[in-house]
Amino acid sequence: MGKVMRIEAMQDTTQSVPLKSAFPWLTERPSRDIPAYNCPAEHLVELMKTLKSTFGFDVLSDLTAADWGVDAAPRYTCFYHLYSLERHEYLRIAADCKNPLEPSMPSLTGLWQGANWLEREVFDMFGIVFADHPDLRRILMWDNYPYHPLRKDFPLAGIEAPLPNEDAGIAGEILGGTTAPAPEAGGPFTAGCGTVVSKAEPRAKDQSWNEKHPKQ
């Protein structure tokens, strides 16, 4: 009960910001923690400029995305979490990518410098292109990596892919032999409890990438 009352109080406080009257194209989005709204992608920059300059949401605390599945419409949604330093309030804005084959969203780097690396991560993991980004390149995977690991059609066990030739060559020289391509192994990972530390290290449930024979 105490947790529910705390969340309701947070929502009531943030409702003091009259967003719906200022932006009639906003629609409320179901949320169990903070106020959330859906924004059409074509209005995203306009909305964010006003939220920052007029409504006091001066911090972009997080930017991420979701892939709802290959058959979903829309397939990709970007989520923006804003924070007001003056009122200590959070706000979530969601914007859908219109094209599931070539997902894109306008960049917010002109408003928040912190959007630079956040947008690069979403581009790297989901393949969403941020228009007008000053340096849109991968930030976790190498530049010519052909996949986006957080898409729904990327298997949990990963997809075997060769490392960049330059890196593999250097490793081969150091080890004095040849190197084999390393697969990109994925989760979900679990750790054992109530045992010694060496045996409690996380292990992937699906070990298909190193099995000699495929699962039936």
C-alpha positions as CSV (number, residue, x, y, z in Angstrom):
1,M,0.0,0.0,0.0
2,G,2.8,2.4,0.9
3,K,4.5,1.9,-2.5
4,V,1.2,2.5,-4.4
5,M,0.6,5.7,-2.4
6,R,4.1,7.0,-3.1
7,I,3.7,6.5,-6.9
8,E,0.3,8.1,-6.9
9,A,1.7,11.1,-5.1
10,M,4.5,11.4,-7.6
11,Q,2.0,11.4,-10.5
12,D,-0.3,14.0,-8.8
13,T,2.7,16.3,-8.3
14,T,3.8,16.1,-12.0
15,Q,0.2,16.7,-13.3
16,S,0.8,20.4,-12.3
17,V,2.5,20.7,-15.7
18,P,-0.4,21.2,-18.3
19,L,1.1,19.3,-21.1
20,K,-2.1,18.2,-22.8
21,S,-3.4,21.8,-23.2
22,A,-0.1,23.0,-24.6
23,F,0.4,20.0,-27.0
24,P,-3.0,18.7,-28.2
25,W,-1.3,16.0,-30.3
26,L,0.1,14.3,-27.2
27,T,-1.7,11.2,-25.9
28,E,-1.3,9.8,-22.4
29,R,0.6,6.5,-22.2
30,P,-0.1,3.9,-19.5
31,S,2.5,4.1,-16.8
32,R,3.0,2.7,-13.3
33,D,5.7,5.0,-12.1
34,I,5.9,8.5,-13.8
35,P,3.6,10.5,-16.1
36,A,4.1,9.3,-19.7
37,Y,3.0,10.6,-23.1
38,N,3.1,9.5,-26.7
39,C,4.5,12.0,-29.2
40,P,4.4,11.8,-33.0
41,A,8.0,11.7,-34.3
42,E,7.5,14.8,-36.4
43,H,6.7,16.8,-33.3
44,L,9.5,15.4,-31.1
45,V,12.0,18.3,-31.5
46,E,9.3,20.9,-31.0
47,L,8.1,19.2,-27.9
48,M,11.5,18.7,-26.4
49,K,12.5,22.4,-27.0
50,T,9.4,23.6,-25.2
51,L,9.7,21.1,-22.3
52,K,13.3,22.2,-21.7
53,S,12.8,26.0,-22.1
54,T,9.3,26.6,-20.9
55,F,8.4,23.6,-18.6
56,G,11.8,23.3,-16.9
57,F,12.7,19.7,-17.9
58,D,16.3,20.6,-18.2
59,V,17.9,17.1,-17.9
60,L,17.7,14.3,-20.4
61,S,18.4,11.5,-17.9
62,D,18.0,8.6,-20.3
63,L,17.2,7.7,-23.9
64,T,16.5,4.1,-25.0
65,A,14.3,2.1,-27.3
66,A,12.2,-1.0,-27.6
67,D,11.6,-3.5,-30.4
68,W,8.1,-4.9,-30.1
69,G,8.7,-7.7,-32.7
70,V,9.1,-8.2,-36.4
71,D,5.3,-8.3,-36.9
72,A,4.5,-5.4,-34.6
73,A,3.2,-2.1,-35.9
74,P,4.9,0.1,-35.0
75,R,7.9,-2.1,-34.4
76,Y,10.3,0.4,-32.8
77,T,9.6,3.0,-30.1
78,C,12.1,5.5,-28.6
79,F,11.8,6.4,-25.0
80,Y,13.0,9.7,-23.5
81,H,13.2,10.3,-19.7
82,L,13.3,13.9,-18.7
83,Y,13.9,15.5,-15.2
84,S,13.3,18.9,-13.8
85,L,16.0,20.0,-11.4
86,E,13.7,22.7,-9.9
87,R,10.6,20.6,-9.3
88,H,12.3,17.2,-8.9
89,E,9.9,15.6,-11.4
90,Y,10.3,13.0,-14.0
91,L,8.6,12.7,-17.4
92,R,8.6,10.0,-20.0
93,I,8.0,10.7,-23.7
94,A,7.6,7.9,-26.2
95,A,7.9,8.3,-30.0
96,D,7.3,5.6,-32.6
97,C,9.5,5.0,-35.6
98,K,7.2,5.1,-38.7
99,N,9.3,2.9,-41.0
100,P,10.0,-0.6,-39.5
101,L,12.5,-1.4,-42.3
102,E,14.5,1.8,-41.9
103,P,13.7,3.1,-38.4
104,S,14.7,6.7,-37.8
105,M,14.2,9.5,-35.3
106,P,15.3,13.2,-35.2
107,S,18.4,13.8,-33.1
108,L,18.2,15.8,-29.8
109,T,22.0,16.5,-29.7
110,G,21.2,20.2,-30.4
111,L,19.3,20.4,-27.1
112,W,21.3,18.0,-24.8
113,Q,24.9,17.1,-25.4
114,G,24.3,14.0,-23.4
115,A,22.0,12.7,-26.2
116,N,25.1,12.1,-28.4
117,W,26.3,8.9,-26.8
118,L,22.8,7.7,-25.9
119,E,21.6,8.0,-29.5
120,R,24.8,6.2,-30.6
121,E,24.0,3.3,-28.3
122,V,20.4,3.0,-29.6
123,F,21.7,3.2,-33.1
124,D,24.2,0.4,-32.3
125,M,21.9,-1.9,-30.5
126,F,18.6,-1.3,-32.4
127,G,19.7,0.1,-35.8
128,I,17.6,3.3,-35.3
129,V,19.1,6.2,-37.3
130,F,19.1,9.6,-35.6
131,A,18.8,12.3,-38.3
132,D,21.3,15.2,-38.0
133,H,23.4,13.5,-35.4
134,P,26.9,14.9,-35.6
135,D,28.8,11.6,-35.3
136,L,26.4,8.7,-35.6
137,R,28.6,5.6,-35.4
138,R,28.6,2.4,-33.3
139,I,29.7,2.8,-29.7
140,L,29.7,-0.8,-28.4
141,M,30.2,-3.0,-31.4
142,W,32.8,-2.5,-34.1
143,D,32.0,-0.4,-37.1
144,N,31.4,-3.2,-39.6
145,Y,29.5,-5.5,-37.3
146,P,26.5,-6.5,-39.3
147,Y,23.8,-7.0,-36.6
148,H,21.9,-5.1,-33.9
149,P,22.0,-7.2,-30.8
150,L,18.8,-5.8,-29.1
151,R,16.5,-6.4,-32.0
152,K,13.9,-9.2,-31.4
153,D,15.1,-11.2,-34.3
154,F,18.7,-11.4,-32.9
155,P,19.0,-14.8,-31.0
156,L,19.8,-14.9,-27.3
157,A,22.7,-17.1,-28.0
158,G,24.2,-14.6,-30.4
159,I,25.3,-14.9,-34.0
160,E,28.8,-16.1,-34.8
161,A,30.7,-13.2,-36.5
162,P,34.4,-12.7,-37.2
163,L,36.3,-10.0,-35.3
164,P,37.8,-7.2,-37.3
165,N,40.7,-8.4,-39.4
166,E,43.1,-5.8,-37.8
167,D,42.3,-7.0,-34.3
168,A,42.5,-10.7,-35.2
169,G,45.9,-10.1,-36.9
170,I,47.4,-8.4,-33.8
171,A,46.1,-11.2,-31.5
172,G,47.6,-13.8,-33.8
173,E,51.0,-12.1,-33.7
174,I,50.9,-11.9,-29.9
175,L,49.9,-15.5,-29.4
176,G,52.2,-16.8,-32.1
177,G,49.5,-18.6,-34.0
178,T,46.2,-18.2,-35.7
179,T,43.0,-16.9,-34.2
180,A,39.5,-18.2,-34.7
181,P,36.4,-15.9,-35.1
182,A,34.7,-15.4,-31.7
183,P,30.9,-15.6,-31.6
184,E,28.9,-12.9,-29.9
185,A,27.5,-14.9,-27.0
186,G,24.4,-13.5,-25.4
187,G,22.2,-14.1,-22.3
188,P,20.1,-14.6,-20.4
189,F,22.8,-15.1,-17.7
190,T,22.2,-16.6,-14.3
191,A,24.4,-16.9,-11.2
192,G,24.3,-19.7,-8.6
193,C,23.6,-18.9,-5.0
194,G,24.9,-20.4,-1.8
195,T,28.1,-21.7,-3.2
196,V,31.7,-20.6,-3.6
197,V,32.4,-17.5,-5.6
198,S,34.3,-19.4,-8.4
199,K,31.2,-21.5,-9.0
200,A,28.7,-18.6,-8.8
201,E,30.0,-16.7,-11.8
202,P,27.2,-16.0,-14.3
203,R,26.6,-18.6,-16.9
204,A,24.4,-18.4,-20.0
205,K,21.4,-20.7,-20.0
206,D,21.7,-21.2,-23.7
207,Q,25.2,-22.6,-24.6
208,S,24.3,-23.3,-28.2
209,W,27.2,-21.3,-29.6
210,N,29.8,-23.7,-28.3
211,E,28.0,-27.0,-28.7
212,K,29.3,-29.4,-31.3
213,H,25.9,-30.4,-32.5
214,P,22.8,-28.1,-32.9
215,K,19.8,-28.6,-30.6
216,Q,17.0,-30.8,-31.9
